[in-house]
């Protein structure tokens, strides 16, 4: 009951912050479940809030329900909330894509090549069933958490979302991922064939192809950079949760076959867009970065989507 009470108080704090009022009976199981939505996605939504600050506070009661990383087995609460946060973020991405494709009939295809119409639900099933995607990523997160392989700060349930930590993680993981991606292409034909080539069969990818690749590709280009980043930036669980939610879901978005309304503004800042990533899928030797195009501009490997003949310039 003590753990349930803590969950209820956490939900109460989250809804108070997000909605300006607590939900009734926040300590009941049903209310906690419904209230967890704002707690899970607060990191994503708060950055767009006019009252957001660099650090978003989530007051957490101190309790033995949240043991430190020195315990024999850490509490799975942080792990559970992190996985749930990523799942909620992924739900928003998929709902956004469904709304644009199925309800608005979006036709702002990045590439001129006619893409066969496919069933949304088939694509969704394929996307969620990829073992190289959420299965492997979820296994990595669970094992590193439960076996105390993360820095001790990651098990801290107190404090707040520190946006400097989140930004640092996003920048570092993308720099490492860019290096790994470049090496997969350049080390040797054998390495490329065994790791990244399966993902490159998609010359004109769709959103649901984001994690369709190989086991080696996911380990080399995602899991290794993730673990290195965790050991470089020592943050608390809330910052880790915010970072993971943004990272995993943006990797999905950049595989969309459509442009997004914010892409032109992101391009000005050097943030990678779906069109930037389509350049890599179409031409192979450009745009190795995912979240940011800064590294490609430094390496001389950046190619603007506006300079690719196969792309529809009217939507870029």
C-alpha positions in Angstrom: 0.0 0.0 0.0 2.9 2.4 0.7 4.1 2.0 -2.9 0.6 2.6 -4.2 0.3 5.8 -2.0 3.6 7.1 -3.5 2.3 6.4 -7.0 -0.8 8.3 -6.2 1.1 11.3 -4.8 3.3 11.3 -7.9 0.3 11.3 -10.2 -1.2 14.1 -8.1 1.9 16.2 -8.4 2.0 15.6 -12.1 -1.6 16.5 -12.8 -1.4 19.5 -10.5 1.5 20.8 -12.6 0.0 19.9 -16.0 -3.7 20.7 -15.4 -3.5 23.2 -12.5 -5.6 20.9 -10.3 -5.3 17.4 -8.9 -7.4 14.5 -10.2 -10.0 13.2 -7.7 -8.9 10.0 -5.8 -5.4 10.2 -7.3 -4.2 7.4 -5.0 -6.6 4.8 -6.4 -5.3 2.4 -9.1 -7.6 3.6 -11.8 -6.8 7.3 -11.1 -3.1 6.6 -11.0 -3.3 4.8 -14.4 -5.1 7.7 -16.0 -2.9 10.3 -14.3 0.3 8.7 -15.5 -0.1 10.1 -19.0 0.9 13.7 -18.0 3.6 12.4 -15.8 5.1 10.3 -18.6 5.0 13.0 -21.3 5.6 16.0 -19.2 9.1 16.1 -20.5 7.9 16.4 -24.1 5.1 18.8 -23.4 6.8 21.1 -20.9 9.4 22.2 -23.4 6.7 23.8 -25.5 4.9 25.4 -22.5 5.2 29.2 -22.3 6.0 28.8 -18.6 8.6 26.1 -19.0 12.1 26.5 -17.5 15.4 24.8 -17.8 14.5 22.5 -15.0 11.0 21.0 -14.5 10.4 19.9 -10.9 8.7 16.7 -10.0 8.6 16.6 -6.2 9.0 13.0 -5.2 8.5 11.8 -1.6 11.6 10.1 -0.1 10.8 6.5 0.6 12.4 3.1 0.9 10.1 2.1 -2.0 12.9 3.7 -4.2 16.1 2.0 -3.1 19.5 3.2 -4.3 21.6 1.6 -6.9 23.6 -0.1 -4.1 20.7 -2.4 -3.3 20.9 -6.0 -4.5 18.1 -5.4 -7.0 17.0 -1.9 -7.8 13.4 -1.0 -7.7 11.8 -1.5 -11.2 9.7 1.7 -10.8 12.0 4.0 -12.7 12.4 1.4 -15.4 8.7 0.9 -15.7 8.0 4.6 -15.9 10.7 5.1 -18.5 9.4 2.3 -20.7 5.9 3.7 -20.3 7.1 7.2 -21.2 8.6 5.9 -24.5 5.4 4.0 -25.2 3.2 7.0 -24.7 5.5 9.1 -26.9 5.4 6.4 -29.6 1.6 6.4 -29.4 1.6 10.1 -30.1 3.9 9.7 -33.1 1.7 6.9 -34.5 -1.5 8.9 -33.9 0.0 11.9 -35.6 1.0 9.8 -38.6 -2.4 8.1 -38.7 -4.2 11.5 -38.5 -2.2 13.0 -41.4 -2.2 9.9 -43.6 -5.6 8.3 -43.0 -7.7 11.3 -42.1 -6.1 14.2 -43.9 -4.9 12.2 -46.9 -1.5 13.8 -46.7 0.3 13.8 -50.0 3.5 15.7 -49.3 5.7 12.8 -50.2 9.4 13.6 -50.0 10.4 11.5 -52.9 8.9 11.7 -56.4 9.0 8.0 -56.8 5.4 6.6 -56.6 5.1 4.7 -53.4 2.6 1.8 -53.4 -0.3 2.4 -51.1 0.0 0.2 -48.1 -2.4 -0.7 -45.3 -1.7 1.3 -42.1 -2.4 -1.6 -39.8 -0.1 -3.9 -41.7 2.6 -1.2 -41.4 1.9 -0.8 -37.7 2.1 -4.5 -37.0 5.4 -4.7 -38.9 6.8 -1.8 -37.0 6.0 -3.1 -33.6 7.0 -6.7 -34.3 10.6 -5.8 -35.4 12.9 -7.7 -32.9 15.7 -5.2 -33.8 13.5 -2.3 -32.5 11.5 -2.2 -29.3 12.2 -5.8 -28.3 15.9 -5.3 -28.3 15.8 -1.8 -27.0 13.5 -2.8 -24.2 15.7 -5.7 -23.3 18.8 -3.5 -23.2 17.0 -1.0 -20.9 15.7 -3.7 -18.6 19.0 -5.6 -18.3 21.2 -2.5 -17.7 18.7 -1.2 -15.1 18.0 -4.4 -13.2 21.7 -5.5 -13.1 22.9 -2.1 -11.8 24.9 -1.4 -14.9 23.9 2.3 -15.0 25.6 5.1 -13.1 24.2 5.5 -9.6 22.6 8.8 -10.4 20.2 7.2 -12.8 18.4 5.4 -9.9 17.7 8.7 -8.2 13.9 9.2 -8.2 14.2 12.7 -6.6 15.0 16.0 -8.3 13.8 17.2 -11.6 14.2 17.0 -15.4 17.3 18.9 -16.1 17.1 20.0 -19.7 20.9 20.6 -19.9 21.4 17.0 -19.1 18.7 16.0 -21.7 20.3 18.2 -24.4 23.8 16.9 -23.6 22.6 13.3 -24.0 20.9 14.0 -27.3 24.0 15.8 -28.7 26.4 13.1 -27.5 24.4 10.1 -28.5 23.9 11.5 -32.0 27.6 12.3 -32.3 28.5 8.7 -31.3 25.7 7.3 -33.5 27.0 9.3 -36.5 30.5 7.8 -36.0 29.2 4.3 -35.7 27.0 4.8 -38.7 29.9 6.1 -40.8 32.1 3.2 -39.7 29.4 0.7 -40.7 29.5 2.1 -44.2 33.3 2.5 -44.4 35.1 -0.1 -42.4 34.6 -2.9 -45.0 32.0 -4.3 -47.3 31.7 -7.4 -45.0 30.9 -5.2 -42.0 28.4 -3.2 -44.0 26.7 -6.4 -45.4 26.4 -8.0 -42.0 25.1 -4.9 -40.1 23.6 -1.9 -41.9 22.9 -3.1 -45.5 19.5 -4.8 -44.5 18.2 -1.4 -43.4 19.3 0.2 -46.8 17.0 -2.0 -48.9 14.5 0.9 -48.2 15.5 3.5 -50.8 12.3 5.3 -50.2 11.5 4.5 -46.5 8.2 4.7 -44.7 7.8 5.6 -41.1 7.3 1.9 -40.2 10.7 1.0 -41.5 12.5 2.9 -38.8 13.7 -0.2 -36.8 13.6 -2.6 -39.7 17.3 -3.7 -40.0 19.5 -6.2 -38.3 20.5 -7.2 -34.8 24.1 -6.1 -35.4 23.0 -2.7 -36.7 20.9 -2.0 -33.6 23.7 -3.1 -31.2 26.4 -1.2 -33.1 24.6 2.0 -33.9 22.1 2.4 -31.1 22.9 0.3 -28.0 26.6 1.1 -27.8 26.1 4.9 -28.2 23.3 4.7 -25.6 25.5 3.0 -23.1 28.5 5.3 -23.7 26.3 8.3 -23.4 24.8 7.1 -20.1 28.3 6.8 -18.7 29.3 10.3 -19.9 26.3 12.2 -18.7 25.3 11.3 -15.1 21.7 12.4 -14.7 18.7 11.3 -12.7 15.9 9.0 -13.9 13.6 11.9 -15.0 16.2 13.4 -17.3 17.0 9.9 -18.7 13.3 9.3 -19.2 12.9 12.6 -21.1 16.0 11.9 -23.2 14.9 8.3 -24.1 11.4 9.4 -25.0 12.6 12.1 -27.4 15.4 10.0 -28.9 13.4 6.9 -29.6 10.5 8.7 -31.1 12.4 11.1 -33.2 14.3 8.2 -34.8 10.8 7.0 -35.9 9.7 10.4 -37.2 12.7 10.9 -39.5 11.8 7.8 -41.4 8.4 9.3 -42.4 7.6 9.4 -46.1 6.0 12.8 -45.5 7.5 16.1 -44.5 6.4 17.5 -41.2 5.2 21.1 -40.6 8.1 21.9 -38.4 10.8 20.6 -40.7 11.7 24.0 -42.3 12.3 25.5 -38.9 14.3 22.5 -37.6 16.5 22.7 -40.7 17.5 26.2 -39.8 18.8 24.9 -36.5 20.6 22.0 -38.0 18.1 19.5 -36.6 17.7 16.4 -38.8 14.4 16.1 -40.7 12.7 13.2 -42.5 14.0 14.7 -45.8 17.5 14.8 -44.5 17.4 11.1 -43.6 15.7 10.2 -47.0 18.9 11.7 -48.6 20.9 9.0 -46.8 18.6 6.2 -47.8 18.5 7.3 -51.4 22.2 8.2 -51.9 24.0 6.2 -49.1 27.0 8.4 -48.7 25.5 11.5 -47.2 23.8 12.6 -44.0 25.0 10.0 -41.5 23.6 11.9 -38.6 20.1 11.4 -37.3 19.0 14.0 -34.7 21.4 16.7 -36.0 23.1 17.5 -39.2 26.0 19.3 -37.5 28.4 16.4 -37.7 27.8 15.9 -41.4 28.5 19.6 -42.1 31.7 19.2 -40.1 32.7 16.1 -42.0 31.7 17.4 -45.4 29.1 14.7 -45.8 26.0 16.8 -45.7 23.7 17.0 -48.8 20.6 19.2 -48.7 17.4 17.6 -49.7 17.0 20.5 -52.1 19.9 19.2 -54.1 18.5 15.7 -54.7 16.9 15.3 -58.1 14.6 12.4 -56.9 12.9 14.6 -54.3 9.8 16.7 -54.8 11.2 20.2 -54.2 7.7 21.7 -53.9 7.2 20.1 -50.4 10.6 20.8 -49.0 
